[in-house]
Amino acid sequence: MAVVLDAFSRKVIGWAIATHLKAELAIEALDTAVGGPPPPPPPPQKQKRPRGPKNEAPKTGPT
């Protein structure tokens, strides 16, 4: 088995399986990586929501 990994995301982008470990196996894995479909777009970013009301009175310590 030969696997081609994306160095940044560490995702498998190409692979090939055979009963030998010859150079043709690695070339076949590279061909599937290059000729494969483009990766899907990243999911949309979630917008952060405020955690609480912003109009609270300032907290004061003991005086």
C-alpha positions in Angstrom: 0.0 0.0 0.0 1.3 3.5 -0.9 -0.3 6.6 0.5 0.2 10.3 -0.4 -0.5 12.7 2.5 -1.0 16.4 2.4 1.8 17.9 4.5 -0.3 20.7 5.9 -3.6 19.0 6.7 -2.3 15.5 7.0 -5.2 14.2 4.9 -4.9 11.3 2.5 -5.0 12.7 -1.0 -3.9 9.6 -3.0 -3.4 6.0 -2.5 -2.7 2.7 -4.3 -2.8 -1.0 -3.2 -0.8 -3.9 -4.7 1.0 -7.0 -3.6 4.4 -5.5 -4.3 6.4 -2.4 -3.1 7.8 -1.4 -6.4 8.2 2.2 -7.7 5.1 1.8 -9.9 3.0 1.6 -6.8 4.2 5.0 -5.5 3.7 6.5 -9.0 0.2 5.1 -9.2 -0.6 6.7 -5.7 0.9 10.0 -7.0 -1.3 9.8 -10.1 -4.4 9.4 -8.1 -3.4 12.3 -5.9 -2.8 14.6 -8.8 -5.8 13.4 -10.9 -8.3 13.3 -8.1 -11.1 15.8 -7.5 -10.3 19.1 -5.8 -10.9 19.2 -2.1 -14.2 20.5 -0.8 -14.4 24.1 0.4 -13.9 24.6 4.1 -17.1 24.9 6.2 -18.3 28.5 7.0 -17.0 30.1 10.1 -19.4 30.3 13.0 -20.0 33.8 14.3 -19.3 34.4 17.9 -22.2 35.5 20.1 -21.9 37.6 23.1 -21.9 35.7 26.4 -24.0 38.1 28.5 -25.5 41.5 28.6 -23.0 44.4 27.9 -24.8 47.0 30.0 -24.0 45.7 33.4 -22.9 48.1 36.1 -19.2 48.0 36.8 -18.2 45.7 39.6 -16.5 47.4 42.6 -14.5 45.7 45.3 -14.9 46.2 49.0 -14.2 49.7 50.2 
